[in-house]
Amino acid sequence: MATYLVFGRTEYAQPLALVSTVDADMPPRLDDLGVGTDWLELALVPSDDVIWIVRDGDLVADRAGATP
């Protein structure tokens, strides 16, 4: 089972923000996300594909598999 991060925004001026996380065997359908329908944009990202960056811009080593 994989974990998916759901990012979304309701206006173009907004940045994408983390809305929800979903655990599923396959990428879920919009109806299965449970986030409603008021979104301008939603992005579904497998959590294993995310590379986290901390506030000062340094790569988080344990998530990226490399030393910043």
N, C-alpha and C positions, 0 to 999 in steps of 0.2 A: 504494500500500500504506500502511496506517495502523498506528500503534503503539498498543496498548492496555495500560493499566496494570491489573494484577489485585491488588485489595486483599482481605484475608480475615482472619477470626478463628475460633478454635476454641471460645471461651467468651464468653458475653455480657459478662462483666466486662472483657474485653480490648478495646482500641481496634482499629479496622481498621488493618492494617499492609500495606505493599507486599510482595507475595508473589512477583510475577513480572511480566515484560513479554512481550507477544506481538505479533509483526508479522503482519498478515493483511489480505486485501482486504475481508473482511466480518467482523463481530463473530464470534469463534470460539465454538464449543460448549464446554460444560464438559469433555467428553472430550478436546478439542484443547488444553486449557490445560496439561496435564502437571503439575498441582499436587496430585494425589491426591484422595481423597474424604473426608478427616477434617475438613472445614471445616463450621462452623456457618453461616457466611455468607461469600459471595464477591461482590465488586462489580467490574464490568468498566467501565473509564472510558477513553474515547479520550484519548490524551495531548494532543491539540490543545485539548481542553475543560478541561484542568486549569489552575487559577490558583494558582500557588505563592506561599506566604507564608513569609517568613523568621522566625526565632525571636522577634524583637522585635515581630512583628505587621505589619511594613511589607510592602506588596505588592511583589513582584518585578516591576519595571517592564518588563523585556524580555519577560516571559511574558504579561503582562496587556495590553500595548499602551498603558499609561498610566503617568504619573509618580506615584509614591507620595506 
